[in-house]
């Protein structure tokens, strides 16, 4: 029975989240976590839990795929550290802390040979080059320069047949995120802020009045 439970946890990141990390995702988060597509894009409103989903998926991938490299990339290091801090918190507050070989401010090395690395994209992606990556998560991908994604990040996945997640609020129709969102080759999610049961209608109504219709539709309806 114990072997069956371990196998189930290995195969199901949602079960892994509940039993190992003690975090119970919302229904829409479960759907994303169980999505095993190599190419995934989620265009979302504010505060729907993108960083939490990313952290859970990264940890599950690293633990169940030995000797792999996963990266979190945002336009700035501060943004990347937001997601990475959730990874650290989950690991440090669970039995997984015994699986860690070494942890720094921007990297976690696991005893199975896997690692999770937190990086800024910069303007040209020079901080990213040289890595071979098995799983890449781009947080607020719309604010990462196109050429960084196409010329620096995608080539990292070439020899590993790696996975990539683009998670972002919408911004520019000329950006690669818009092209991916309209591509049949990607697993696509559109997640307005109202999907999060912790966000009330009263709050959203207040924001609509404060910031105006156009900005509200961008930030909270993810249009």
Protein Blocks (a to p, Z undefined) as FASTA:
>chain_A
ZZmmmmmmmmmmklmmmmmnopacdfklmmmmmpccfbdcddddehiommmmmmmmmmmm
mmmmghiacddddfbfklmmmmmmmmmmmmmmmmklmmpfbdcfkbccdfkopacdddde
bjnopmmgopacfbdcdehkllgcfklmmmmmmmmmmmnopacddddddfbfkbmklmmm
mpckbccddddfklpmkbcfklmmmmmmmnojklmmmmmnoZZ
